[in-house]
Amino acid sequence: MIQTIFNRVEKKYILTKLQAERLIKKINENVKPGEYPYTKICNIYFDTNNNELIRKSLEKPVYKEKIRLRSYGIPNKEDKVFLEIKKKFDGIVTKRRIAINLQEIYKYLENRKKPDINNQIFNELDYCFKKYNLEPCMYISYERYSYAGKEDENFRITFDTNIISRDYDLKLDKGDYGLKLFGENTYFLEVKALNSMPLWFTRALSELKIYPISFSKYGKIYERSILKIS
């Protein structure tokens, strides 16, 4: 089992395809393709039966958390996937995750019996599952294009598009299908940095009149599909 911990500052933006193309052109000399330039990311988000976690998140509290299962591409039951807990406190994002066999996670979700492992992150996840009585509630997938700073590879830029969701067949190995709630012209930009964003990037955003907003894909889809908010 592999475990990973990330601490970083994140900023988010919603762009048109034209804005995304113009931004890449402006910053091209300062960035390079990421380690995985293109990926298909698939997620299962967990919540209570009355959507407590996402409802609290939309209230923009000082502290919030989300738990999800993530794969890169459509996995088989024998493949490794990532079980993650993502927390945000006072603007700082901490992501803790473990790589684990998909079939092993399915067994855990069926009976809440922990695998025979001693892992701090899994223990933390197990506590959350039992505390909130979490269950799968939303499948969300998207195509991601990634870039990193040439001078600082910890500075990462990702563009997500073609977002698909469903609230049924909530298993990663079921395949990639569902409802597309955002048009192909919509791009979700996420900027991740250990500290502050470089000046050349903030200048490019200013010149293109691109401004940060508070959002999450899960939150947006919940608002549109459940609350009927456009």
FIVO-226127 format. One line per field, with one value per residue: residue in one letter; x, y, z of N, C-alpha, C, O in turn. Coordinates in steps of 0.05 Angstrom, whole numbers, padded with zeros to 5 digits. Example, Ala and Ser with C-alpha at 12.3 -4.5 7.8 and 13.67 -1.06 7.14 Angstrom:
REM FIVO-226127
res	(A  S)
n.u	(00264  00257)
n.v	(-00114  -00045)
n.w	(00156  00142)
ca.u	(00246  00273)
ca.v	(-00090  -00021)
ca.w	(00156  00143)
c.u	(00264  00258)
c.v	(-00066  00001)
c.w	(00156  00157)
o.u	(00285  00268)
o.v	(-00066  00023)
o.w	(00169  00161)
This chain:
REM FIVO-226127
res	(M  I  Q  T  I  F  N  R  V  E  K  K  Y  I  L  T  K  L  Q  A  E  R  L  I  K  K  I  N  E  N  V  K  P  G  E  Y  P  Y  T  K  I  C  N  I  Y  F  D  T  N  N  N  E  L  I  R  K  S  L  E  K  P  V  Y  K  E  K  I  R  L  R  S  Y  G  I  P  N  K  E  D  K  V  F  L  E  I  K  K  K  F  D  G  I  V  T  K  R  R  I  A  I  N  L  Q  E  I  Y  K  Y  L  E  N  R  K  K  P  D  I  N  N  Q  I  F  N  E  L  D  Y  C  F  K  K  Y  N  L  E  P  C  M  Y  I  S  Y  E  R  Y  S  Y  A  G  K  E  D  E  N  F  R  I  T  F  D  T  N  I  I  S  R  D  Y  D  L  K  L  D  K  G  D  Y  G  L  K  L  F  G  E  N  T  Y  F  L  E  V  K  A  L  N  S  M  P  L  W  F  T  R  A  L  S  E  L  K  I  Y  P  I  S  F  S  K  Y  G  K  I  Y  E  R  S  I  L  K  I  S)
n.u	(00017  00012  00022  00006  00018  -00004  00007  -00017  -00030  -00089  -00120  -00179  -00213  -00262  -00264  -00273  -00263  -00234  -00210  -00177  -00142  -00116  -00092  -00054  -00021  00001  00032  00066  00123  00140  00122  00116  00095  00060  00079  00043  00015  -00037  -00095  -00148  -00192  -00227  -00277  -00307  -00349  -00360  -00412  -00460  -00527  -00560  -00530  -00493  -00438  -00426  -00464  -00449  -00399  -00413  -00430  -00386  -00347  -00295  -00266  -00267  -00282  -00273  -00285  -00262  -00258  -00210  -00190  -00145  -00164  -00208  -00213  -00197  -00220  -00176  -00139  -00098  -00123  -00140  -00155  -00179  -00174  -00192  -00177  -00193  -00169  -00173  -00156  -00113  -00097  -00099  -00083  -00092  -00076  -00084  -00058  -00091  -00117  -00173  -00213  -00205  -00222  -00277  -00293  -00285  -00322  -00370  -00374  -00348  -00303  -00238  -00181  -00125  -00083  -00037  -00042  -00036  -00064  -00105  -00131  -00150  -00186  -00221  -00243  -00272  -00309  -00340  -00356  -00389  -00422  -00413  -00428  -00425  -00440  -00437  -00413  -00360  -00326  -00272  -00232  -00164  -00115  -00048  00002  00067  00109  00169  00213  00198  00173  00135  00095  00035  -00011  -00075  -00123  -00189  -00239  -00298  -00335  -00368  -00423  -00458  -00509  -00517  -00501  -00451  -00394  -00325  -00307  -00350  -00351  -00347  -00395  -00455  -00486  -00473  -00461  -00438  -00418  -00375  -00345  -00331  -00281  -00247  -00202  -00148  -00102  -00043  00001  00059  00070  00063  00034  00072  00097  00094  00052  00007  00005  -00010  -00061  -00086  -00083  -00116  -00163  -00181  -00208  -00205  -00251  -00295  -00306  -00326  -00323  -00357  -00391  -00414  -00441  -00476  -00507  -00531  -00556  -00584  -00603  -00621  -00596  -00569)
n.v	(-00024  00044  00108  00178  00247  00313  00383  00446  00509  00526  00552  00567  00570  00586  00578  00597  00559  00589  00628  00593  00575  00623  00635  00593  00605  00653  00640  00602  00600  00594  00547  00475  00412  00371  00315  00275  00291  00287  00260  00215  00224  00192  00191  00171  00201  00206  00210  00230  00202  00245  00282  00312  00328  00355  00395  00425  00441  00476  00519  00547  00541  00552  00506  00447  00383  00328  00263  00215  00166  00151  00140  00132  00132  00078  00029  -00041  -00091  -00111  -00072  -00017  00037  00103  00121  00177  00232  00297  00358  00425  00482  00546  00565  00532  00472  00404  00341  00274  00208  00139  00086  00031  -00035  -00041  -00081  -00093  -00046  -00047  -00091  -00071  -00029  -00057  -00083  -00054  -00074  -00069  -00077  -00122  -00085  -00036  00027  00096  00135  00105  00090  00139  00151  00108  00121  00167  00145  00113  00149  00186  00151  00140  00135  00114  00167  00199  00197  00224  00245  00269  00300  00315  00364  00376  00420  00443  00487  00511  00527  00516  00458  00445  00481  00477  00471  00456  00438  00422  00387  00367  00343  00291  00263  00219  00191  00139  00068  00067  00053  00048  00013  00005  00036  00095  00139  00178  00240  00300  00359  00407  00447  00433  00477  00496  00503  00481  00510  00495  00517  00500  00510  00509  00553  00619  00642  00649  00712  00721  00689  00710  00760  00745  00725  00771  00805  00778  00782  00743  00714  00689  00640  00611  00544  00476  00416  00374  00403  00440  00406  00381  00426  00437  00389  00370  00414  00445  00493  00538)
n.w	(00000  -00018  00008  00006  00019  00011  00017  00003  -00031  -00065  -00123  -00161  -00224  -00273  -00342  -00411  -00471  -00507  -00473  -00443  -00483  -00497  -00449  -00443  -00486  -00470  -00425  -00442  -00448  -00397  -00375  -00376  -00404  -00357  -00313  -00327  -00382  -00404  -00378  -00361  -00312  -00261  -00211  -00149  -00105  -00035  00013  00064  00072  00067  00042  00073  00077  00028  00029  00074  00056  00014  00042  00053  00098  00148  00155  00118  00088  00042  00015  -00029  -00081  -00128  -00196  -00251  -00313  -00334  -00286  -00273  -00228  -00204  -00205  -00180  -00142  -00117  -00052  -00021  00025  00028  00055  00074  00104  00126  00076  00062  00031  00045  00024  00033  00016  -00003  -00042  -00066  -00077  -00120  -00113  -00060  -00035  -00048  -00018  00032  00033  00032  00082  00120  00144  00161  00118  00129  00150  00175  00176  00178  00149  00125  00171  00188  00146  00153  00202  00188  00151  00185  00224  00196  00169  00114  00044  -00026  -00071  -00116  -00182  -00218  -00275  -00316  -00368  -00363  -00372  -00361  -00333  -00313  -00275  -00306  -00276  -00225  -00207  -00171  -00177  -00206  -00261  -00281  -00331  -00335  -00370  -00407  -00370  -00335  -00301  -00255  -00213  -00202  -00210  -00181  -00184  -00200  -00240  -00272  -00317  -00361  -00364  -00366  -00347  -00381  -00354  -00365  -00420  -00477  -00483  -00435  -00387  -00330  -00289  -00247  -00201  -00169  -00115  -00074  -00044  -00059  -00121  -00182  -00208  -00264  -00278  -00250  -00274  -00326  -00318  -00300  -00345  -00380  -00355  -00319  -00263  -00196  -00168  -00119  -00118  -00128  -00167  -00152  -00118  -00155  -00190  -00154  -00141  -00190  -00207  -00163  -00132  -00172  -00190  -00233)
ca.u	(00000  00027  00008  00017  00007  00001  -00002  -00013  -00050  -00103  -00138  -00196  -00225  -00278  -00257  -00282  -00242  -00217  -00193  -00157  -00122  -00101  -00075  -00032  -00004  00015  00050  00079  00152  00146  00111  00121  00075  00064  00089  00022  00003  -00065  -00106  -00177  -00195  -00253  -00280  -00331  -00350  -00375  -00426  -00482  -00551  -00573  -00510  -00484  -00411  -00426  -00480  -00432  -00378  -00424  -00433  -00359  -00337  -00266  -00256  -00285  -00269  -00287  -00273  -00268  -00242  -00201  -00174  -00136  -00175  -00227  -00198  -00208  -00221  -00149  -00121  -00094  -00138  -00132  -00175  -00168  -00188  -00182  -00186  -00185  -00172  -00163  -00144  -00092  -00109  -00084  -00095  -00079  -00088  -00070  -00062  -00101  -00131  -00201  -00230  -00202  -00239  -00304  -00298  -00287  -00348  -00392  -00377  -00332  -00282  -00212  -00161  -00105  -00061  -00034  -00035  -00048  -00083  -00129  -00145  -00164  -00208  -00240  -00257  -00292  -00331  -00357  -00368  -00411  -00436  -00411  -00435  -00421  -00464  -00435  -00391  -00353  -00302  -00264  -00207  -00146  -00090  -00031  00027  00082  00128  00196  00232  00187  00155  00113  00074  00021  -00035  -00090  -00148  -00207  -00262  -00315  -00342  -00391  -00430  -00481  -00514  -00524  -00478  -00429  -00369  -00307  -00303  -00374  -00348  -00349  -00419  -00471  -00497  -00454  -00475  -00424  -00412  -00347  -00332  -00325  -00257  -00242  -00174  -00139  -00073  -00034  00027  00067  00069  00048  00036  00093  00088  00088  00025  -00014  00003  -00025  -00089  -00096  -00085  -00138  -00186  -00189  -00208  -00211  -00277  -00297  -00323  -00316  -00339  -00378  -00410  -00428  -00459  -00497  -00525  -00546  -00572  -00602  -00616  -00630  -00585  -00552)
ca.v	(00000  00069  00131  00203  00270  00338  00408  00467  00529  00521  00572  00555  00589  00575  00592  00587  00546  00611  00638  00573  00575  00648  00634  00576  00619  00674  00629  00579  00600  00589  00521  00451  00391  00357  00287  00262  00314  00283  00238  00213  00220  00182  00193  00166  00217  00194  00230  00218  00198  00271  00300  00330  00339  00375  00418  00441  00453  00499  00542  00559  00542  00555  00479  00428  00358  00311  00237  00205  00144  00161  00124  00145  00114  00059  00007  -00067  -00095  -00118  -00048  00001  00062  00120  00130  00203  00251  00324  00378  00453  00498  00573  00569  00513  00446  00380  00317  00249  00187  00113  00069  00005  -00051  -00034  -00102  -00090  -00024  -00056  -00108  -00054  -00014  -00075  -00091  -00036  -00088  -00059  -00096  -00128  -00066  -00016  00051  00119  00149  00088  00092  00165  00147  00090  00137  00184  00129  00104  00173  00198  00130  00148  00116  00127  00184  00213  00191  00247  00241  00291  00299  00334  00371  00385  00434  00449  00509  00502  00533  00505  00437  00444  00498  00460  00482  00436  00446  00399  00392  00343  00332  00273  00253  00203  00184  00110  00052  00081  00038  00058  -00006  00004  00050  00124  00148  00194  00265  00321  00383  00431  00445  00429  00503  00502  00491  00486  00514  00494  00524  00490  00519  00505  00579  00638  00639  00666  00738  00719  00677  00729  00780  00734  00724  00799  00815  00764  00787  00717  00719  00664  00637  00589  00523  00448  00403  00360  00423  00451  00385  00379  00449  00436  00365  00366  00439  00458  00520  00539)
ca.w	(00000  -00020  00019  -00003  00032  -00002  00029  -00017  -00036  -00090  -00134  -00181  -00243  -00295  -00366  -00437  -00486  -00518  -00452  -00437  -00505  -00495  -00425  -00449  -00505  -00455  -00405  -00454  -00444  -00369  -00366  -00392  -00398  -00332  -00315  -00343  -00395  -00409  -00363  -00356  -00283  -00253  -00182  -00134  -00081  -00013  00030  00079  00056  00063  00029  00094  00072  00006  00037  00091  00039  -00001  00061  00054  00125  00150  00152  00104  00079  00024  00012  -00055  -00093  -00154  -00214  -00276  -00332  -00323  -00275  -00267  -00199  -00194  -00208  -00157  -00143  -00095  -00033  -00013  00042  00022  00075  00069  00128  00123  00050  00057  00024  00052  00012  00042  00001  -00005  -00066  -00056  -00097  -00122  -00101  -00031  -00027  -00050  00005  00056  00032  00037  00110  00137  00157  00151  00109  00149  00146  00196  00160  00191  00131  00123  00197  00188  00128  00166  00223  00174  00140  00207  00237  00180  00155  00086  00023  -00052  -00077  -00142  -00200  -00234  -00290  -00333  -00381  -00351  -00385  -00339  -00338  -00289  -00279  -00314  -00255  -00200  -00215  -00152  -00187  -00226  -00273  -00295  -00344  -00336  -00388  -00413  -00343  -00336  -00275  -00251  -00185  -00202  -00219  -00168  -00183  -00221  -00261  -00288  -00343  -00361  -00377  -00349  -00356  -00384  -00345  -00374  -00448  -00484  -00483  -00407  -00376  -00301  -00285  -00220  -00198  -00143  -00109  -00046  -00031  -00075  -00150  -00193  -00218  -00292  -00280  -00241  -00295  -00349  -00309  -00299  -00373  -00393  -00338  -00307  -00234  -00181  -00155  -00101  -00129  -00131  -00187  -00138  -00109  -00178  -00200  -00134  -00144  -00216  -00210  -00140  -00124  -00197  -00191  -00257)
c.u	(00018  00010  00022  00003  00015  -00009  00003  -00035  -00063  -00120  -00153  -00209  -00242  -00273  -00273  -00258  -00223  -00199  -00171  -00134  -00104  -00082  -00050  -00012  00013  00037  00068  00109  00159  00136  00120  00099  00081  00074  00069  00007  -00027  -00074  -00136  -00180  -00224  -00255  -00307  -00330  -00368  -00388  -00446  -00506  -00567  -00553  -00498  -00457  -00412  -00443  -00464  -00410  -00388  -00430  -00407  -00349  -00307  -00253  -00276  -00268  -00286  -00271  -00281  -00250  -00236  -00185  -00166  -00142  -00195  -00212  -00212  -00207  -00194  -00130  -00119  -00110  -00130  -00156  -00164  -00186  -00175  -00194  -00176  -00190  -00158  -00146  -00122  -00105  -00089  -00098  -00078  -00092  -00071  -00077  -00069  -00116  -00161  -00219  -00229  -00220  -00269  -00311  -00302  -00314  -00372  -00396  -00362  -00311  -00255  -00195  -00139  -00080  -00060  -00024  -00050  -00069  -00108  -00145  -00161  -00189  -00230  -00256  -00279  -00315  -00351  -00370  -00392  -00429  -00437  -00418  -00430  -00445  -00461  -00410  -00386  -00327  -00297  -00238  -00189  -00121  -00073  -00006  00040  00101  00155  00216  00223  00166  00132  00090  00060  -00005  -00049  -00116  -00165  -00231  -00276  -00322  -00368  -00397  -00454  -00484  -00525  -00501  -00452  -00405  -00351  -00304  -00328  -00371  -00353  -00373  -00435  -00480  -00474  -00468  -00462  -00416  -00382  -00331  -00324  -00300  -00254  -00212  -00168  -00109  -00065  -00005  00033  00065  00051  00052  00058  00081  00079  00060  00003  -00017  -00014  -00054  -00101  -00101  -00109  -00164  -00198  -00186  -00217  -00240  -00276  -00316  -00310  -00334  -00363  -00399  -00427  -00449  -00482  -00517  -00543  -00565  -00592  -00618  -00628  -00621  -00565  -00526)
c.v	(00025  00091  00157  00226  00295  00361  00430  00487  00524  00545  00559  00577  00573  00592  00582  00574  00567  00623  00619  00573  00600  00647  00616  00590  00640  00663  00607  00577  00593  00562  00499  00431  00377  00329  00270  00284  00312  00258  00239  00206  00213  00182  00183  00183  00204  00216  00215  00215  00224  00292  00321  00344  00361  00399  00437  00455  00478  00523  00557  00563  00546  00527  00462  00404  00343  00285  00225  00181  00152  00140  00141  00126  00095  00034  -00019  -00071  -00102  -00094  -00032  00027  00078  00128  00155  00217  00278  00344  00406  00469  00525  00577  00549  00485  00424  00356  00293  00226  00162  00100  00041  -00009  -00045  -00055  -00100  -00068  -00032  -00074  -00092  -00039  -00032  -00081  -00074  -00050  -00080  -00082  -00100  -00111  -00047  00010  00075  00132  00132  00089  00117  00163  00130  00104  00154  00168  00120  00127  00183  00177  00136  00126  00130  00143  00197  00203  00216  00241  00266  00286  00322  00338  00386  00399  00439  00472  00498  00506  00520  00484  00433  00462  00484  00474  00459  00447  00421  00406  00365  00328  00316  00265  00235  00197  00156  00095  00064  00064  00046  00039  -00009  00018  00080  00133  00164  00220  00286  00347  00409  00427  00441  00455  00512  00488  00500  00487  00512  00500  00515  00498  00514  00531  00598  00632  00658  00691  00736  00706  00696  00751  00771  00733  00752  00810  00802  00767  00760  00719  00693  00664  00613  00568  00496  00435  00388  00380  00434  00431  00381  00401  00446  00412  00361  00391  00454  00488  00520  00553)
c.w	(00000  -00008  00011  00012  00017  00015  00009  -00017  -00063  -00098  -00157  -00198  -00262  -00320  -00390  -00450  -00497  -00497  -00444  -00458  -00503  -00471  -00430  -00467  -00489  -00437  -00416  -00449  -00415  -00358  -00385  -00387  -00372  -00336  -00330  -00357  -00400  -00393  -00363  -00327  -00276  -00222  -00173  -00109  -00060  00004  00047  00062  00052  00053  00049  00087  00050  00014  00056  00075  00024  00016  00065  00083  00125  00146  00137  00094  00059  00021  -00014  -00062  -00121  -00170  -00238  -00299  -00318  -00312  -00276  -00237  -00187  -00194  -00182  -00163  -00119  -00078  -00019  00007  00037  00041  00067  00095  00124  00098  00043  00053  00031  00039  00021  00027  00002  -00031  -00056  -00079  -00097  -00109  -00071  -00020  -00027  -00026  00030  00056  00038  00066  00130  00153  00145  00140  00131  00144  00170  00182  00172  00174  00128  00149  00199  00170  00140  00187  00210  00163  00162  00221  00222  00167  00125  00067  -00004  -00060  -00105  -00157  -00217  -00249  -00308  -00346  -00370  -00367  -00365  -00348  -00311  -00295  -00287  -00291  -00228  -00208  -00195  -00159  -00210  -00235  -00287  -00307  -00346  -00353  -00393  -00387  -00345  -00308  -00276  -00222  -00183  -00212  -00207  -00162  -00206  -00244  -00278  -00315  -00340  -00377  -00357  -00363  -00358  -00377  -00354  -00403  -00453  -00484  -00455  -00397  -00346  -00297  -00255  -00219  -00170  -00139  -00080  -00030  -00047  -00105  -00161  -00207  -00248  -00296  -00272  -00261  -00318  -00342  -00310  -00327  -00387  -00377  -00328  -00277  -00220  -00170  -00136  -00112  -00126  -00152  -00174  -00129  -00132  -00188  -00180  -00137  -00169  -00217  -00187  -00133  -00148  -00199  -00215  -00252)
o.u	(00036  -00014  00046  -00021  00039  -00030  00025  -00056  -00048  -00133  -00143  -00215  -00238  -00277  -00285  -00235  -00198  -00175  -00148  -00111  -00080  -00060  -00028  00013  00037  00058  00083  00120  00183  00142  00128  00086  00104  00077  00077  -00013  -00042  -00061  -00148  -00171  -00242  -00236  -00327  -00311  -00389  -00376  -00449  -00507  -00585  -00557  -00494  -00454  -00400  -00437  -00466  -00404  -00374  -00433  -00407  -00343  -00294  -00231  -00300  -00244  -00310  -00247  -00305  -00229  -00253  -00170  -00179  -00128  -00199  -00199  -00237  -00194  -00190  -00108  -00137  -00110  -00115  -00175  -00142  -00211  -00151  -00218  -00155  -00212  -00134  -00125  -00113  -00121  -00066  -00122  -00054  -00117  -00047  -00099  -00054  -00127  -00173  -00238  -00248  -00232  -00284  -00333  -00319  -00326  -00392  -00419  -00363  -00302  -00251  -00194  -00137  -00059  -00080  00000  -00075  -00090  -00131  -00169  -00183  -00210  -00253  -00280  -00301  -00339  -00375  -00393  -00413  -00449  -00458  -00415  -00429  -00468  -00481  -00388  -00404  -00307  -00315  -00222  -00198  -00108  -00081  00006  00028  00109  00164  00233  00240  00143  00112  00068  00072  -00018  -00037  -00129  -00157  -00242  -00267  -00317  -00389  -00379  -00470  -00465  -00540  -00482  -00433  -00397  -00361  -00300  -00328  -00387  -00362  -00372  -00431  -00481  -00459  -00486  -00474  -00408  -00366  -00307  -00311  -00298  -00259  -00198  -00181  -00094  -00078  00012  00015  00059  00027  00071  00061  00058  00059  00047  -00017  -00039  -00031  -00071  -00124  -00122  -00122  -00185  -00223  -00165  -00233  -00251  -00257  -00340  -00286  -00357  -00385  -00423  -00451  -00471  -00504  -00541  -00567  -00587  -00614  -00642  -00643  -00636  -00548  -00509)
o.v	(00027  00093  00158  00224  00299  00359  00432  00484  00518  00557  00543  00599  00549  00616  00560  00577  00563  00628  00627  00572  00598  00657  00624  00587  00643  00675  00594  00555  00587  00555  00504  00433  00373  00319  00252  00294  00331  00237  00260  00185  00226  00173  00185  00180  00193  00237  00191  00225  00224  00316  00344  00368  00382  00422  00461  00478  00498  00545  00577  00585  00542  00525  00463  00406  00346  00284  00226  00177  00159  00125  00161  00107  00096  00020  -00021  -00056  -00099  -00096  -00034  00038  00068  00139  00154  00214  00282  00346  00409  00469  00526  00589  00548  00476  00425  00352  00292  00224  00162  00103  00029  00004  -00044  -00048  -00106  -00071  -00026  -00072  -00097  -00036  -00022  -00084  -00079  -00041  -00084  -00104  -00084  -00120  -00042  00013  00074  00139  00142  00088  00117  00173  00135  00099  00155  00177  00120  00124  00189  00184  00137  00103  00154  00134  00206  00201  00228  00232  00282  00269  00344  00319  00405  00391  00439  00476  00477  00489  00513  00491  00419  00460  00480  00488  00444  00464  00401  00428  00344  00305  00326  00260  00235  00197  00149  00107  00069  00060  00050  00048  -00025  00013  00090  00134  00162  00222  00289  00356  00431  00405  00446  00454  00532  00463  00523  00467  00525  00489  00522  00495  00513  00531  00593  00618  00680  00691  00748  00712  00698  00762  00785  00740  00755  00822  00815  00756  00756  00725  00678  00685  00597  00574  00494  00442  00390  00375  00437  00438  00376  00397  00452  00415  00351  00390  00473  00505  00503  00556)
o.w	(00016  -00014  00009  00018  00011  00027  -00001  -00004  -00082  -00081  -00172  -00189  -00267  -00320  -00389  -00442  -00498  -00502  -00439  -00451  -00507  -00472  -00423  -00463  -00495  -00434  -00401  -00445  -00410  -00336  -00408  -00366  -00365  -00358  -00345  -00346  -00399  -00395  -00364  -00318  -00285  -00209  -00187  -00093  -00067  00008  00044  00039  00036  00057  00042  00091  00053  00006  00053  00081  00022  00006  00079  00091  00104  00134  00143  00092  00059  00025  -00022  -00049  -00136  -00159  -00244  -00304  -00294  -00327  -00279  -00223  -00163  -00184  -00165  -00185  -00102  -00088  -00007  00007  00040  00044  00055  00105  00119  00098  00020  00069  00025  00044  00018  00026  00008  -00041  -00041  -00097  -00075  -00095  -00058  00001  -00009  -00015  00047  00077  00048  00075  00154  00174  00121  00151  00149  00136  00184  00178  00175  00185  00129  00148  00209  00177  00138  00190  00221  00165  00158  00230  00234  00154  00113  00072  -00006  -00057  -00116  -00145  -00228  -00236  -00313  -00338  -00367  -00375  -00352  -00368  -00290  -00319  -00277  -00288  -00211  -00214  -00201  -00148  -00231  -00220  -00302  -00295  -00358  -00351  -00384  -00384  -00356  -00292  -00295  -00207  -00164  -00223  -00222  -00139  -00228  -00267  -00297  -00334  -00319  -00402  -00332  -00387  -00339  -00392  -00352  -00411  -00435  -00485  -00451  -00400  -00339  -00301  -00239  -00235  -00150  -00156  -00063  -00006  -00050  -00112  -00151  -00216  -00256  -00316  -00286  -00264  -00329  -00359  -00319  -00332  -00404  -00385  -00330  -00267  -00229  -00164  -00138  -00116  -00122  -00155  -00183  -00131  -00129  -00195  -00189  -00136  -00168  -00225  -00192  -00130  -00144  -00208  -00216  -00270)
